[in-house]
Amino acid sequence: MKEFDKKIVILGGGPAGIGAAWRLNELGYKKWELYEKTNFLGGLSTSFKDGKGFTWDIGGHIYFSKFDYFNEVYDRLIGKDSCKKERNQFIFIDGKYLPYPFQNNIRYLNQEKIFECVQGLIQAEKKSGIKPKNFYEFNLAAMGFGIAKHFMNPYNDKVWSWPAKEMSYSWIGNRVSVVNLEKVLENIILQKDDEKWGPNYYFKYPKNGSGSFWRKFENFLPSEKLNFCNEFKKVDVKNKKVYFNDGKSINYDFLISTLPLNFFVSKSNNDRSVKNAAKKLKSNSGYVIGVGIKGNLPKELKNKVALYFPEKKYLFHRMAIQNYFSEKLVPKGTFGLAFEISHSKNRKITQEEAIKNVFDFISDRKFIKNKNQFVDLFTISKNHFYPIPTLDRDKNLSNIQIELENSCIYSIGRFGAWRYESGNMDHSFMQGVEAVDSIYKNKK
């Protein structure tokens, strides 16, 4: 067998790019390079420690994986700098804390809403067998009109900031708890909580922030292969050449791109059909707003990892309690609250509006009783927050990916593959590993 001697270039230093680099280095292969526009590794999984001593993630990141390969790498690199937690999540509705998932714990609602939810489930069971056409119809068919009305529709309207009727439901898998009418009634009548749902109820978290794990790779990967502060400009797919904003260019035999797929294709000389398909890929944008507060964590927030907000008056859809993840994320004698807000052309929200809404909530709940308690404000805005699983997404992805792979390009990662359902950190890392195995070992 002829020795493999091809130049592999990786674009992007997030989990997917890191996975590819790690695998190449593990195999002892030398002919590769990684290019990243910032001066650090981590991408959307980065953590930021600000001048006030608070550490903030870009959204809530937890570590749980079915991939033994990923778990072994995590344990090796992070070592004792990790903690194990329970995913104690709650829905904040009607001023109450309802255990997650909503559909299994509707006993906390008022009687009128409980009746609507149960009535909706009964009617949904009678209509079972009718295949939904979109995510909106799926919510009605699977959950009934009551649960759809009070949680599924309003919450997802905020998360995706995209019409549910224009979304597929193929991405759901085990991300949404299946409703069991008998179990729902049992929980209501016997006043039982059903909260330990999901394969990732127990999770790991790096004590110094989610991004601290990805920064570890900077010490394990060969520094001469990592090219920081190199922003991608365009790619010539015919002549296999990448150009950067500083005028630098590099040839490749295989290209592993973790850049947003629509952006990457727009900067390529691919055929018009590929570019048109890429233009149809949709995403939302988002803000993360972190608030640092002096004092003890309020009793109502203790032993809670995050809250979900379906009610329209709150612009944010999730709030994470930093102290629960790790006490090292906040200075002593303080607590931190991190809010996530999605927005798009369908749901226009300015950062100023989002910040005001956050502080209105904090004041209403009396988390800040006087202005001296407010000690930190962190904000970050991301153009690419969630890749939207639109009805035509899979068709467009297939057209794009086939053409790219025919040109020796692997587009992977949360936005490189554009699949929310396989866009977690471990998924992205493993896509990098598998892309290398496909190139180097000819594995599927």
PyMOL commands that set and color helices and strands:
alter all, ss='L'
color gray80, all
select helices_A, chain A and resi 15-26+43-45+68-78+102-104+106-108+111-126+135-160+164-166+173-175+181-189+210-220+223-225+261-266+272-279+299-301+322-325+327-329+351-364+371-373+393-406+420-422+425-441
alter helices_A, ss='H'
color red, helices_A
select strands_A, chain A and resi 8-11+32-35+47-49+55-57+82-86+89-93+96-99+202-206+226-227+232-236+241-244+249-251+254-257+285-294+306-308+318-321+334-343+374-382+409-411
alter strands_A, ss='S'
color yellow, strands_A
deselect
rebuild
show_as cartoon
